[in-house]
């Protein structure tokens, strides 16, 4: 999901069966396009998954991590160590272990954590809601803040608001989420005590309580994305507002609000949406640190602890989930882009 | 040893030795005096009838890495596991073996077999009968399970035989009078054979079935364990709360708020939090627990191969200052692997190498290093203040250290990558096993793997006395002295466990190892 790939419409239509069908049945075309986008994403995801899980497997072997020895600690007698390595399957060659893992994963068996002995799928399904809540919260905040300020800045180009947005977003883009997290804790949890400083409550314990634990982590993860979203949207929209068709619309006496929010936004939002897609992996990656700062029992926290211990089954499982999330968000962004501007459609 | 482990173990250990000294609630038939530091905190006088007591106790500690005692790799897990499992024996607050599931035990005359006599009519929380056969199956799983963490501790057990429904005999491959102590920890926790057979071992990680004081009702890893009282626990009359909630220790910044709001009744603290929590009006129990901070030294590596150098390092370290600065004044300076008050503690070693920079320099000169030495000190975590303080102290005596953080995911006891490493010895229920791990020829914490011949003989002698033999304390203490005088390990200070609690909590005792909750009750607020 990178920068836009705008091509001439004619060129594209000529080569595309979907587009041909589209002339007769627009709904069908949309469906075919969506399915194609998903299919392509899955095709891309398979090699990505294989390469990244293989690399993780290799890293475990190359860094000379010794989970059996760590597990046994000061009980690691030679006999116990040999038995433990056998129990974890570490006595087999790396490649054989990897093939076995892929085979099991294909059958839905992600294995059991070497350290907690809890099935990986169970650990992940318990922690995924936490990470997803924070990530979705962060995305929502980023879209609302970035959208509103991006549009305002574009509409009042060169005005004081535009300058303020540019200044603030420049500053925010340079501050990493964990600094924001600590600052937010100091202000909102310690000084004014509006929100808890960390921890987690599930929605079943009360929606307000759940939300109160979500606010600070989501905000600290969102600011970076909100800032770049605002800047991209401002640039894209400002460019679109100078196009001839906007002048034409003005001449025809269309209301200003409609011109900005419908005509210009649809064409100017592409880069911003693409940018948002780029931020999803960053938000998932940033969650590791933010989950640590806020003591959230999420996937990031699980992955970090497991990686430090060399708990390969858990790391691999978490990796699959992360790749799945990134691929899904890419699909959503692709579909959105096509919907916004058919000219943005591209082959992978 | 990895950082995560260390952190968990430090906390764990800290907890193990916990709470109050209320003598009237002493478990089993152990002596009543409190072994360790702080004074009695929460002995609440007479226990009111159930209708006037609170129902629920919430403990801020750490959730276990797994609920299976056989595969649990974190030393600290033992206190949480003790909530749901009962061992053949229990540990008294002072760390002595007292009756648990077994009401008594007898050794064969030659010391090569021990028979545990179970209480009659015991059941697991799933209703399965807890008899000699169940005990045999449970212990054998600890020996045979491929990923067993307790198997190394059970190396002396040759076979297990069922003599009668209530008598089970462990046949030993050598004389070992420490078995009753071992059976009070994870090694001796008895797991329901039905649960193992029906559900499989994997389920035990989240669904334990034992015969302990409580039954696990629901469990969300990293979040909360909810337990209810087990009415069939053999000592159920001493369990004075119906519901027990175990949660991870709260963030330091909300420790006081946690107690204030009633989210926690008892909380594990770090030394830095104590004064703040006390200032807020909450009692804090402090206990010198069994673990001690230590520097592991490989005496096969130059310059540590010279005992004078090791002695110089020990002399150059100002333990009082370490305690005062890095540990907020909590802990005892120590030159041996046990805290004061424990059976193996040898009083003649209480101030073995007093701090003296000039003496340290003199020892170095004697060893042939008049211009000092340059060495590397390995730390588990970059933020351990003890490491930097030791660096400063050694520097004054001409021992120049550079600090390096150990690679995570590796075990220095195996790789032997760092010959001079700041560490913590997390104790064993058996002092003989402690000596073997620290100093034995195969001992993991004996990095140089060299042992003076006199030590093996002294340890064997101590192991040859029954725990109740009046000659046993002198024998084990003699072995400790030989070890400390001949081995390079540099012991620093004892670990302290801090437990803050609401004024409504009564009857906490100071446990030197495994934390238990017999006799603990909550008054209605």
Interface residues (C-beta under 8 A of the other chain):
Chain A: X63 X64 X65 X66 X67 X69 X70 X71 X72 X73 X74 X75 X76 X77 X78 X79 X80 X81 X83 X84 X86 X87 X88 X112 X115 X116 X117 X118 X119 X122 X123 X126 X127 X185 X189 X190 X196 X197 X198 X199 X200 X295 X297 X301 X302 X305 X308 X309 X310
Chain B: X1 X2 X3 X4 X5 X65 X66 X68 X71 X73 X75 X146 X147 X148 X149 X151 X152 X153 X155 X201 X202 X204 X205 X206 X220 X221 X222 X223 X248 X250 X251 X253 X254 X407 X408 X409 X410 X411 X413 X414 X415 X425 X426 X437 X442 X444 X445
